[in-house]
Amino acid sequence: MVFGGLMTLFAGIAAIADDDVFVATRNYVFEFDLTGWGWIHLIMGVVITLAGAALFKGATWARVVGVALACLAMLANFLWIPYAPFWAIVLIAINGFVIWALCTAPSPSGR
């Protein structure tokens, strides 16, 4: 989760720093401002990374928050596909793995 959060954070920084880094393809149903998406990715990356760090401490609330954040990140990366298709699909897969891992891992009290 920390890795996915950091990668989302870096994608946000790249989108904010220079709009020429990403080239949007045309003829998509949805079209958003790249700088706005950069800020969304930057904020989500920070929050996901912090929740991932809380998981290392065994916080139960972090599992629930982690699943919710990973779902939101999957949605955001789906909408990010016109700007960075390969990167977005990789992050969707990572977030899917995070959801699976958080839902199937044994509880900290059960160890």
C-alpha positions as CSV (number, residue, x, y, z in Angstrom):
1,M,0.0,0.0,0.0
2,V,2.9,2.3,0.8
3,F,4.4,1.6,-2.7
4,G,1.1,2.3,-4.5
5,G,0.7,5.5,-2.5
6,L,4.2,6.7,-3.4
7,M,3.6,5.9,-7.1
8,T,0.4,7.8,-7.0
9,L,2.1,10.7,-5.3
10,F,4.9,10.8,-7.9
11,A,2.3,10.7,-10.8
12,G,0.6,13.7,-9.1
13,I,3.9,15.6,-8.8
14,A,4.7,14.9,-12.5
15,A,1.3,16.2,-13.6
16,I,1.5,19.4,-11.4
17,A,5.1,20.2,-12.3
18,D,4.9,20.1,-16.1
19,D,1.7,19.6,-18.1
20,D,3.8,18.5,-21.0
21,V,4.8,15.2,-19.3
22,F,1.5,13.6,-20.2
23,V,-0.3,13.8,-23.5
24,A,-4.0,13.1,-23.4
25,T,-5.5,11.0,-26.2
26,R,-8.5,12.4,-27.9
27,N,-12.1,11.0,-28.3
28,Y,-12.6,9.9,-24.7
29,V,-16.0,10.3,-23.0
30,F,-14.4,12.1,-20.1
31,E,-11.8,14.9,-20.2
32,F,-10.4,16.6,-17.1
33,D,-7.8,19.3,-16.4
34,L,-4.4,17.6,-16.0
35,T,-3.3,20.0,-13.2
36,G,-6.5,19.2,-11.2
37,W,-5.8,15.5,-11.6
38,G,-2.3,16.1,-10.5
39,W,-3.5,17.6,-7.2
40,I,-6.0,14.8,-6.7
41,H,-3.3,12.2,-7.2
42,L,-0.9,14.0,-4.9
43,I,-3.4,14.2,-2.1
44,M,-4.5,10.6,-2.5
45,G,-0.9,9.5,-2.6
46,V,-0.1,11.2,0.7
47,V,-3.2,9.8,2.4
48,I,-2.6,6.2,1.0
49,T,1.0,6.3,2.1
50,L,0.1,7.4,5.6
51,A,-2.6,4.7,5.9
52,G,-0.1,2.1,4.6
53,A,2.4,3.2,7.3
54,A,-0.4,2.8,9.9
55,L,-0.8,-0.7,8.7
56,F,2.8,-1.5,9.8
57,K,1.8,-0.6,13.3
58,G,-1.1,-3.0,13.2
59,A,-3.9,-0.4,13.4
60,T,-7.2,-2.1,12.6
61,W,-8.8,1.1,11.4
62,A,-6.1,1.3,8.8
63,R,-7.4,-1.9,7.1
64,V,-10.9,-0.5,6.6
65,V,-9.5,2.9,5.5
66,G,-7.0,1.1,3.2
67,V,-9.7,-0.8,1.4
68,A,-11.8,2.4,0.9
69,L,-8.7,4.3,-0.3
70,A,-7.6,1.6,-2.6
71,C,-11.1,1.5,-4.2
72,L,-11.0,5.3,-4.7
73,A,-7.5,5.0,-6.1
74,M,-8.7,2.4,-8.6
75,L,-11.5,4.7,-9.7
76,A,-9.1,7.7,-10.0
77,N,-6.6,5.6,-12.0
78,F,-9.3,4.4,-14.3
79,L,-10.1,8.0,-15.1
80,W,-6.3,8.6,-15.4
81,I,-6.1,6.1,-18.3
82,P,-6.2,8.8,-21.1
83,Y,-3.1,10.5,-19.7
84,A,-0.9,7.5,-18.8
85,P,-2.5,4.2,-19.9
86,F,0.2,1.7,-18.8
87,W,0.9,3.5,-15.5
88,A,-2.8,3.7,-14.7
89,I,-3.4,0.0,-15.4
90,V,-0.4,-1.0,-13.3
91,L,-1.7,1.1,-10.4
92,I,-5.2,-0.4,-10.8
93,A,-3.6,-3.9,-10.5
94,I,-1.6,-2.9,-7.4
95,N,-4.7,-1.4,-5.7
96,G,-6.6,-4.6,-6.5
97,F,-3.9,-6.6,-4.9
98,V,-4.0,-4.3,-1.9
99,I,-7.7,-4.8,-1.5
100,W,-7.3,-8.6,-1.7
101,A,-4.4,-8.5,0.8
102,L,-6.3,-6.3,3.3
103,C,-9.4,-8.4,3.1
104,T,-7.8,-11.8,3.5
105,A,-5.0,-11.1,6.0
106,P,-5.5,-12.5,9.5
107,S,-6.5,-9.9,12.1
108,P,-3.6,-8.7,14.4
109,S,-5.4,-10.1,17.5
110,G,-5.7,-13.5,15.9
111,R,-1.9,-14.1,15.5
